């Protein structure tokens, strides 16, 4: 999370809004009134789509495909094609980010207590043991419905599935003929229509914003260390893990990414958070059409070359 608010800019038309707790966050959908649209049906179908995605990818639901994979020590597993397709995309992004984004960090998330809120710093030996089963190369896509799990890796797709859910809900609303709408799933945002805006939360305060973004029909995602964390001896440990060290990433405090879809923006926000500012500048070159705003521990803001094209003073 980290997008402080989202709204339309200048418009006299009334907004219709619904909010639902889904995917471990609050999902808000706004639709601009007009065109005789059937709002109850639109909201119902969009939220149903997000629930459907959650039922596939949540590692908190025993019946989900991800939980099925996690119960398997190793071996071949047959899955719905949609699940394999997103895992395949995640593995591609993992390779493109040299492992900074990695969906096999589920064991680390659990070990550090983020899964059941028993937050603690694990013993070094425990971290090393989990690290032996961490790494995107431990997963192999065989075909469009089969993957091979080479080790007992624990999957956590929270860094991409929420963005994917927003993209799918976007497609539902667009398919229903809704012309102006906005979906915000805890900072993963996508809208249709030209005049909506979103504020990036100041990571050091409860209420402030540091930037106003007007991305048009681009997608926005933010990762930060200020929503889900614990502190020991005044050191903050957040839920975003560096899969190469087994520790929570700590190079920066907030990353906002603008991309063509939320699935990619979501994953890149995590990757950039892990690798920090300078490496993110280089990595961004592999993803044309994407931009970032990174805030460091001192509150200094670093913009990619094209990010300010989407901001409003």
C-alpha positions in Angstrom: 0.0 0.0 0.0 1.0 3.6 -0.3 -1.3 5.5 -2.6 -2.9 8.0 -0.3 -6.0 8.9 -2.2 -7.5 8.5 -5.7 -10.1 10.6 -7.3 -11.2 12.4 -10.4 -9.8 15.9 -11.1 -12.3 18.5 -12.3 -15.7 17.1 -13.0 -19.3 18.1 -12.1 -20.6 14.5 -12.5 -21.3 12.5 -9.4 -19.2 9.5 -8.5 -20.7 6.2 -7.4 -18.4 4.3 -5.0 -18.3 0.8 -3.4 -15.6 -0.5 -1.0 -14.9 -4.1 -0.1 -12.2 -5.8 2.1 -10.5 -8.2 -0.4 -7.1 -9.7 -0.9 -5.8 -8.6 2.4 -6.6 -4.9 1.7 -9.4 -2.5 1.0 -10.6 -2.4 -2.6 -12.4 0.7 -3.8 -14.2 1.0 -7.1 -15.5 4.4 -8.3 -17.7 4.9 -11.3 -18.5 8.3 -12.8 -22.3 8.6 -13.1 -23.8 8.8 -16.6 -24.7 6.9 -19.7 -27.6 5.0 -18.0 -25.1 2.4 -16.6 -26.3 -0.4 -14.4 -24.0 0.3 -11.4 -25.1 -2.5 -9.1 -24.3 -5.1 -11.8 -21.0 -3.4 -12.7 -19.8 -3.3 -9.0 -21.0 -6.9 -8.4 -19.2 -8.3 -11.5 -16.0 -6.4 -10.8 -15.8 -7.4 -7.2 -16.7 -11.0 -8.1 -13.8 -11.1 -10.5 -11.4 -9.9 -7.7 -12.8 -12.6 -5.4 -12.2 -15.2 -8.1 -8.6 -14.1 -8.5 -8.2 -14.2 -4.7 -9.6 -17.7 -4.6 -6.9 -18.8 -7.0 -3.8 -17.0 -5.8 -4.2 -16.4 -2.0 -1.8 -18.4 0.1 -4.2 -17.8 3.1 -7.0 -20.0 1.5 -6.4 -23.7 1.8 -8.4 -24.4 -1.4 -6.4 -22.0 -3.6 -4.0 -23.2 -6.3 -1.1 -21.5 -4.5 -1.8 -23.4 -1.3 -2.0 -26.6 -3.3 1.5 -25.9 -4.7 2.8 -25.0 -1.2 1.7 -28.3 0.3 3.7 -30.2 -2.3 7.3 -30.8 -1.3 8.5 -31.1 -4.9 7.3 -32.6 -8.1 4.9 -32.0 -10.9 1.5 -30.3 -10.3 -1.4 -29.7 -12.7 -3.0 -26.3 -12.3 -5.6 -24.1 -14.0 -4.2 -22.5 -17.1 -4.7 -19.0 -15.7 -2.6 -19.8 -12.6 0.2 -21.2 -14.8 0.1 -18.1 -17.0 0.6 -15.7 -14.1 3.3 -17.9 -12.6 5.0 -17.9 -16.0 4.8 -14.1 -16.2 6.2 -13.8 -12.7 9.1 -16.0 -13.6 9.8 -13.9 -16.7 9.9 -10.8 -14.5 12.1 -12.6 -12.0 14.6 -13.4 -14.7 14.4 -9.8 -16.1 15.0 -8.4 -12.6 17.9 -10.8 -11.8 15.8 -12.3 -9.0 14.9 -9.0 -7.3 11.3 -10.0 -7.8 10.7 -13.6 -6.7 7.5 -15.4 -5.9 9.3 -18.1 -3.9 9.8 -15.9 -0.8 6.8 -17.3 0.9 9.0 -19.3 3.3 10.7 -16.1 4.4 7.4 -14.3 4.9 6.3 -17.1 7.2 9.6 -17.4 9.0 9.7 -13.7 9.9 6.1 -13.9 11.3 4.4 -11.8 8.6 2.0 -14.5 7.7 0.5 -15.0 11.2 1.6 -11.7 12.8 4.2 -13.3 15.1 6.8 -10.8 14.1 10.4 -11.6 15.1 13.9 -11.8 13.8 14.7 -15.5 13.1 17.9 -17.3 13.9 20.5 -17.1 11.2 20.5 -20.9 10.7 16.7 -20.8 10.2 17.1 -18.1 7.5 19.8 -20.1 5.7 17.6 -23.2 5.9 14.7 -21.4 4.2 17.0 -19.8 1.7 18.0 -23.2 0.4 14.4 -23.6 -0.9 14.1 -20.0 -2.1 14.8 -18.9 -5.7 12.6 -18.6 -8.8 14.8 -21.2 -10.6 13.2 -23.8 -8.4 10.0 -23.5 -10.5 9.7 -24.6 -14.1 6.7 -24.2 -16.4 6.2 -27.4 -18.4 3.2 -26.4 -20.4 0.1 -24.2 -20.1 -1.3 -26.3 -17.2 1.7 -27.9 -15.5 4.6 -26.7 -13.4 7.5 -28.6 -11.7 8.5 -27.6 -8.2 12.1 -28.7 -7.8 12.4 -27.9 -4.1 10.1 -27.2 -1.2 9.7 -23.6 -2.2 6.8 -21.7 -0.7 5.1 -19.4 -3.1 3.8 -15.9 -2.3 2.2 -14.1 -5.2 1.1 -11.1 -3.2 3.6 -8.9 -5.2 1.8 -9.6 -8.5 -1.6 -11.1 -7.9 -3.2 -8.0 -6.5 -2.1 -6.0 -9.5 -3.4 -8.8 -11.8 -6.8 -8.7 -10.0 -7.1 -5.0 -10.7 -6.3 -5.6 -14.3 -8.9 -8.3 -14.6 -11.5 -6.1 -12.8 -10.6 -3.3 -15.2 -11.3 -5.6 -18.2 -14.7 -6.6 -16.7 -15.8 -2.9 -16.3 -14.5 -2.0 -19.7 -16.3 -5.0 -21.2 -19.6 -3.8 -19.6 -19.2 -0.5 -21.4 -18.3 1.6 -18.4 -16.4 4.6 -19.7 -15.1 6.3 -16.6 -14.0 4.4 -13.5 -11.2 3.9 -11.1 -10.1 0.8 -9.2 -7.8 1.1 -6.1 -6.7 -2.1 -4.3 -4.6 -0.8 -1.5 -2.3 1.2 -3.8 -2.6 -0.8 -7.0 -4.6 1.5 -9.2 -6.0 1.6 -12.7 -8.6 3.8 -14.2 -10.4 4.5 -17.5 -11.1 8.1 -18.4 -8.7 11.0 -18.7 -9.1 13.1 -15.6 -8.4 11.0 -12.5 -5.5 11.6 -10.1 -3.9 9.9 -7.2 -1.6 11.1 -4.4 1.5 9.3 -3.2 1.6 9.0 0.5 4.5 10.6 2.5 6.2 7.6 4.0 7.2 9.5 7.1 3.7 10.9 8.1 0.2 9.5 8.5 -1.6 12.0 6.3 0.8 13.9 4.0 1.3 13.4 0.3 4.5 13.9 -1.6 3.3 13.9 -5.2 0.1 14.1 -7.2 0.0 11.7 -10.2 -2.3 12.1 -13.2 -1.5 8.9 -15.2 -4.4 9.0 -17.6 -5.1 5.3 -18.5 -1.7 4.1 -17.2 -1.5 1.9 -14.1 0.1 2.8 -10.8 1.5 0.7 -7.9 3.4 1.6 -4.8 5.5 -0.5 -2.4 6.6 0.9 0.9 8.0 0.0 4.3 5.4 1.9 6.3 2.3 -0.2 6.2 3.3 -3.7 7.2 6.4 -3.8 9.4 7.7 -4.4 12.9 10.6 -2.7 14.8 13.3 -4.1 17.0 15.8 -1.8 18.7 14.5 1.1 16.5 15.3 -0.9 13.3 12.3 -1.4 11.0 11.7 -4.7 9.3 9.1 -4.6 6.5 7.2 -7.3 4.6 9.2 -6.8 1.4 12.0 -9.4 1.2 15.3 -9.4 -0.6 15.3 -13.0 -1.9 19.1 -12.9 -2.2 19.7 -12.2 1.5 16.6 -13.6 3.3 16.2 -10.3 5.1 13.6 -7.5 4.6 14.7 -5.0 2.0 15.9 -1.7 3.5 17.6 0.3 0.7 14.6 2.8 0.3 11.3 3.5 2.0 8.9 3.9 -0.9 8.6 3.1 -4.6 5.8 4.2 -7.0 5.7 2.7 -10.5 3.7 3.8 -13.5 3.3 1.1 -16.2 0.8 0.0 -18.9 -0.8 -2.5 -16.6 -1.0 -3.0 -12.8 0.4 -6.6 -13.0 3.8 -5.3 -14.2 3.7 -2.1 -12.0 3.1 -4.2 -8.9 6.0 -6.5 -9.6 8.4 -3.7 -10.6 7.5 -1.7 -7.5 8.7 -4.7 -5.4 11.8 -5.3 -7.5 12.9 -1.6 -7.4 12.3 -1.5 -3.6 14.6 -4.5 -3.2 17.5 -3.2 -5.4 17.5 0.5 -4.6 17.9 3.6 -6.7 20.9 3.2 -8.9 20.2 -0.4 -9.9 16.6 0.6 -10.6 17.7 3.2 -13.0 19.5 0.6 -15.1 16.8 -2.0 -14.7 14.1 0.4 -15.9 15.7 0.4 -19.3 14.3 -3.1 -19.8 10.8 -2.0 -19.3 9.9 0.8 -21.8 6.7 2.6 -20.9 7.4 2.3 -17.2 8.5 5.1 -14.8 9.3 5.3 -11.1 9.4 7.6 -8.1 11.7 6.3 -5.3 12.0 7.9 -1.9 15.1 7.1 0.2 15.5 7.0 3.9 16.2 10.7 4.1 13.0 11.6 2.3 14.8 12.5 -0.9 12.8 11.8 -4.1 14.4 10.3 -7.2 12.4 10.4 -10.5 12.9 8.4 -13.6 13.2 10.6 -16.7 9.5 10.4 -17.7 7.8 10.3 -14.4 7.1 14.0 -14.1 5.1 13.8 -17.4 2.4 12.2 -15.2 2.5 14.6 -12.2 0.5 17.7 -11.3 2.0 20.6 -9.2 
